[in-house]
Structure formats: C-alpha cells, structure tokens
Amino acid sequence: MPDKKLHLTAFMRPVSLHTGAWRFPNSHADANFNLTHLKSFIRKLEAAKFDAFFMADHLAVLNMPVEALKRSHTVTSFEPFTLLSALSQVTEKIGLAATASTTYDEPYHIARRFASLDHLSGGRAAWNIVTTGNPESSRNFGRDEHLQHSERYKRAREFYDVVTGLWDSFADDAFIRDKESGIFFDPDRMHVLNHEGEDLKVRGPLNIARPVQGWPVIVQAGQSEPGRQLAAETAEAVFCSPRDLEGAKALYRDIKGRAERAGRKREHLKILPAAFVLVGDSVEEARGKRLELDSLVHYDSAIASLSIALGTDASGFDPDGPLPTDLPETNASHTSRAGVVKLAEDEKLTVRQLAQRLGGYSGLAFVGTPESIAEEMETWLREEGADGFTVVFPFLPQGLDDATQRVVPELQRRGIFREDYTGTTLREHLGLPRPENQFFA
Amino acid sequence: MPDKKLHLTAFMRPVSLHTGAWRFPNSHADANFNLTHLKSFIRKLEAAKFDAFFMADHLAVLNMPVEALKRSHTVTSFEPFTLLSALSQVTEKIGLAATASTTYDEPYHIARRFASLDHLSGGRAAWNIVTTGNPESSRNFGRDEHLQHSERYKRAREFYDVVTGLWDSFADDAFIRDKESGIFFDPDRMHVLNHEGEDLKVRGPLNIARPVQGWPVIVQAGQSEPGRQLAAETAEAVFCSPRDLEGAKALYRDIKGRAERAGRKREHLKILPAAFVLVGDSVEEARGKRLELDSLVHYDSAIASLSIALGTDASGFDPDGPLPTDLPETNASHTSRAGVVKLAEDEKLTVRQLAQRLGGYSGLAFVGTPESIAEEMETWLREEGADGFTVVFPFLPQGLDDATQRVVPELQRRGIFREDYTGTTLREHLGLPRPENQFFA
C-alpha cells in the first residue's frame, strides 16, 4: 500500500473539546467569540495541508448540573454556517465542515446554505449530518417529546434524499446567460423535485445553482446500528470513536462492507476516527502534560462523570487513593465499567486523576512524541483501522501548533501525508468523485 | 434641521433588481455566484460610507410563466447568512442586513445566526423581518396552504419576542473566564426564556453570548395595516415603497406616530424608502439610459406585467403606439391603473416602453444628474418624507459607481451625508441606542 495516505480533519471547538483546556497556560479563554483566534487556527491548519476544519456544534446549552455548567467553556460559541462562511474568506484550500441537524431544520434551508457555502468557498463545503440526540434541543424547537432514535434516522434518510435532490435542481450547464438572445437559463435544465414522502414534503427547485462540488461532501458520526447503515448508504467520511485499533478495524470492516453491499465503492467512504493528539518531547513528558491538563477539570464535575461511568456514587472514594477493588454490582454497562477499571490500572491513576480524565476527554488518544504518534497513525492506516483521523486538540493554540508543526512533518517524512494540496475542492483532497446529477446527463 | 443627515443602505441583488440589467453593457451577468463582484461592490459601498448592505431574498424560485422565468437573473443566488458572513471579512464598518422569514424558520435558529453574524462582524448585523408572502415558498416547506396574512403577522410579533428574548439569554458581563477559580461564567447571569405562546414554544437559553449590538438592528418592509403596526412596535429601520413625496410624508407621519403611541422615540425608527437611482450627465441622458435599460426587458414578459397592472389583456395593443384611451372597465385596483396611465402620459411612453418599465423596475426613481438627485433627496429629508433611502441600483457595476462616486460626494457637499463613519457598529451609524437587556440590569 505504498501510495495510501492519511486524511486529517480538525475537530474544533474554539477553546478545544477538553473541558479544562480554557484554564491551560496560554490558552485563549475568549476564543468562543474572538474570530482572530479562529482565523489563526484555520490558517495554520491550511498551512499544514489538513483536509478540513470541522466545527462541532450543539442546538442548546447542554444540560449539566450548574456546578459543572458554570465551569464549562463549551456552552456558547459561533453558529457554524456563519463562522465557516467567514473563515472561507481567509483561506483558499482547506475544507469547511458544518454540523446540521435533520431533526430540527428544514431540508430547503439546509440544502440552500450548504450550496451557498460551497459556492462561496469554491467547492470546500461538507455536511456533517446529525440527528441531534440530546433531549434539551427539542425544547428549543417547540417539542416536549424528543423524537425516538429510529424515527430520527428514518427522517434523516429521507432528509438526505431531499437535500441531494434539491442540489440537483439545475444541470451544471443550465445557466446560459446569453445577453444577445436574453435567455438567462434553460428551463429544460431545471428539475422540480416534487418530493412527497413519509416525513417531508418539498416542492423545489432550490433557488441556487448546483454546488461547485456537485454535492458538498457528506459526513456522519453515527455508530449505532441505524447510524452505521445510514453512513454506509450516504456518508463519504465517517467520523467515529473506536476505543482501540481492534475496535476500529471491526468498525472499518463493517461500514466498508455495508457500503459495498449498498453498491458503493469502499474507497468512496473514508473512515476517520476521532483522535486526541498530545505531543511531548518524550512520551513521559506528554503524559505529564495530559495529567496537568486533566487536573484543570474541577473535581466536583469530574467525580460526577466517574460516578456515571461506574454506575455507582464515587464521591465517597479517597480522591488520592487508587480505585477501590470492591466496586458494588450495578446496572452500568460492563464494557464501560471494565474500560474505566482498565484505564485506572494501565495508567496507575488515582480516583481524582481517573475522574478528571473522564470529565476532560476520555476518547481515543495518541499521547507521545511526534515519532510515536506518527508511528501509531501509520499502523492504523496500514492495518485498516482508519483512512485518517479527525484530530482533537487537547488545548489551543499549543496543541494545534504541535500537531501541525511537529506531527505533520513526521507523517510527511514517512510518505503518508500530502506535502501540498493537489486539488482545490474538498472532494479532491479526499479523493472522492463529483456526483453525477441524478436528473440530468 | 442643520444636523439632520441621510442614511443610505444599498438594496442588493448581485445583478441588480431590474430584470433587464444582466443584459446591460458591462454588467456582470455571472454575479449571482461570483463572489469577486460582490466583494468589489460592498467595498465600494463602504468607501462611500453607506450605512448598510442589504441583501434581498426569496425562499423559492419565483412563480413566473416560463417565458419570463428563463429570462430572469433573479431566480438564483447566494443565501444571505452565508454571503453576509463572508462579506463581513472583507469589510470593517458597513452594516450587513439579512432577510429572514418568521413563517418558515425557527426562532432559535434565527436568533443564533444573527447573534453569530453580529459577533463575527463586530456589531454590524441587521435582521429584515419578513413574513414571506409568496405562496410558492410554502410548498418548499411542507405546506400546501399558505398561512393567512393576519396569521403571519401574529406569528411574526411573537417570533420577534422570542428572538429578542433569546438574544438576552446572557448578561453582557456573564462571562467571567477566571482561570484561577475555574469559573467560566456566572449562571445567575444566564436567563432561561421558557417561552410558551400561541404559536411558539421555546425554552432557551440561546447558546451564544449577547450580540455586540445587544440586539442586531431590526428592519421591516411591511406597508399593510398589520405591517405598519409591527414596524411601529419593533422596527428600527423601515424599508418602504412610497410612490411619491406626498405618499411618503403620509406614511412617515403614520409610522412615526404609531411608534410614539407604542411608547417609542420617533428618532429610534428610521424611514428609508426604496429609491432607484440612475445618474446621467444631464437629466435627458439619464432618462435615455433608463429607456435603454428598460428596452432589455423582453416584450413577452413585459406585456404580461402591463396586463396585470391594467387588469386587461394588453397583448393586442400596438406596441409602438400610445396606451389606448378606451381601456375597458376591470377589477384592477383603480390606484394602480391610474398610476400606469399617468406614467404613460408623463413620460410619453409607448405601450412597449410602458410594459418594459413595469416589467423592469417601476418603483420610486430618482433619474437625473448628481445635483438633481441630491436635491430631491434633500427635499425628502427636509420635508420628512424620509430619513434616508434604500438605494436600488439600475445596473451593476456602473449604477453603483455612479451613486457612490457622483451622488454621495454631492450629498456630502450639501452637508447631508457623513464624510466618514463615526462609530463601528450599525447601531452607531444609524444613531440607534443599544437595547438594555430585558432580564439583567
């Protein structure tokens, strides 16, 4: 597999996804509403040739106990479409992925905004399709009852059909603009969708020309059964959260297999696990930085995370002792609980450190030197655990600088990451074909 | 009134609002999806110290006979939020007004996007509240029946309360960001809206800090009875379409009076009639250019406009003769019909020219030299027909260049338009106060 290369996208919150990061030395605690910082971040990512900048999003102030809420920088930030449109003007090549919900928005609006972002950015837009699982969002959109999981996925599938149908409203050559004859466009090259399905009824046509990329790139994060199936049928990049390489390989095989059974090519769907990347001069120094970062998570909110993971109240445990070995039997998922116990043992964490890890960021992490991290990434690529990674930075700006200035050059030295962009659109960066218009040759 | 000055906003479609403009010599027929042109336009408007750039919008491909539709450049363009967010990064001072519908969107989304645009632009956002009157939009949003006019305005009023309530979710000083104590924000300075009204149910809080301007500037265009009342209660800038100075003065008095009766200050609501501005070296040359522009409207679509205005089929009239004097009695509005007859007489227009005027742009127009146009604008300002204008350019880029480089200097020479911006936010340009937070002192 000499030519196989990694794809890298940056999964961003302005202050980082780690809940203690805003307190880290030199962090920009005001970045949620300070565009200067975000412009600097995306320019650095583009200089490092990342495939895309991917903005995380929520449709509510997250439901947390007030003691945790008041310590969280993740509560408020820019709205993704407005932010990414602004950032499109300070960059030229990097992809721009926005999260948009199929449960709390209208397909006409979603189709239109992504098409517009794609035109504005010269073909760099991607849609991260989410079905919005948190019930507090429903109450911001007039509903007491949150839509059931399977209902959300059924609607999402139909929503996708409508949005992609609307993107194909005009043939690529519909706009003639012949000043002499006065014909602006050929109405025979315009398609009226007239969709009437179980959940949605949308006439069309979309009042915007076909996107530069044909369709913006489709991204999805689901790992549930309907989530995997939706991804296999529709997604071109899958953002997932395996815990380790074995889990990743199983997920990779499963989703690629489903895609093939749905009549798609394996290589037209990229598997990009989320990976927290923390760089040090030595593995020990990197681990020390991680403990320092975790220590900034307040114990009150941290211990709540540990209690939830264990399924038992952990607030009575000695914070500075090891995790008790005589945990009571509970209803907590065995997998989740076993993972927590193993984590404490492997890294010799105290109860406090374990709680702060869970309250900070506890997903897949590559913590080490540029060489060790590049080595891990290369292994995942070669063993088909990943086609690349959705990189999570532990803190900003330093964590992003370390990844772009230290890890990326090591990946390039190994020949598994591009030295420069070879195309101009996100589809070209990801090696994805431009979809044919389903209504016009 | 020595200090009274005009406010000028530019009412934009990328190729102009005039339906023949894309065929005009040197026009940018591709501007609907060519951001380079729009960036150039807005930079010129900012250099001329315009208050705001105002993007017209629709939520559908407009319902026209196919013969007219295929000749129209108004069918497709960028979506306003994505466009204005992009343009915020190539400008520093000019206001950015987006149209958003209260009938086909959710208040949480609308509040969030305008707040985000306001943060991204440093306090330059304005919301043009529309209730979306065209029935073809309803079919793009799952509805067969269009909401009745009075129902739309009732919902709009409640929608406004929800959006402004969401903007006030956080006190201006809520975000403490004390790295030492770990407190990111003060939960006592966050308000949960818990709105439950007749049409809307929205919990809140909004997941975004209070906008730079407190609230983005509220703009409205309604001239109907409920439209005027909604404007008087809520709008800070009214975009209206009087036919002449007498009509404008009556509308001005009416809306300002209603605002006072609603407990507001007259000067906190700016009346900005739409005005088509076409400049020539002489009045005759300007009128000639207008005839040339109108002549680019195809006769088939033009004659349909005339038939509608007269309430009778005009396709049998001699295109190159005068309007027949023996028009049959019809159900057409007498005002509209009398206006058309008067227009034909005043400007000695043939049937063809009259039809092309109606099919092109037939609203209030200032057609003349920089001096004559400035004189008219000054009269409207002094006689309280307007606090400024929503300028419509006949063709681009030339019409915009003429207005900014020839009319604006003449207005400045007369002391009725700013030489430079004195503030940084749109509220400051318009002389509007920053609203108090309704939930926090």
Interface residues (C-beta under 8 A of the other chain):
Chain A: W22 R23 A29 D30 N32 F33 L35 H58 L59 A60 V61 V66 L69 K70 R71 S72 H73 V75 T76 S77 F78 E79 F81 T82 L83 S85 A86 S88 Q89 V90 Y104 D105 E106 Y108 H109 R112 R113 A115 S116 L117 H119 L120 E136 R139 N140 F141 G142 R143 F170 F175 R177 K179 G182 I183 F184 F185 D186 P187 M190 L200 K201 V202 R203 G204 P205 L206 N207 I208 A209 L296 H298
Chain B: W22 R23 A29 D30 N32 F33 L35 H58 L59 A60 V61 V66 L69 K70 R71 S72 H73 V75 T76 S77 F78 E79 F81 T82 L83 S85 A86 S88 Q89 V90 Y104 D105 E106 Y108 H109 R112 R113 A115 S116 L117 H119 L120 E136 R139 N140 F141 G142 R143 F170 F175 R177 K179 G182 I183 F184 F185 D186 P187 M190 L200 K201 V202 R203 G204 P205 L206 N207 I208 A209 L296 H298
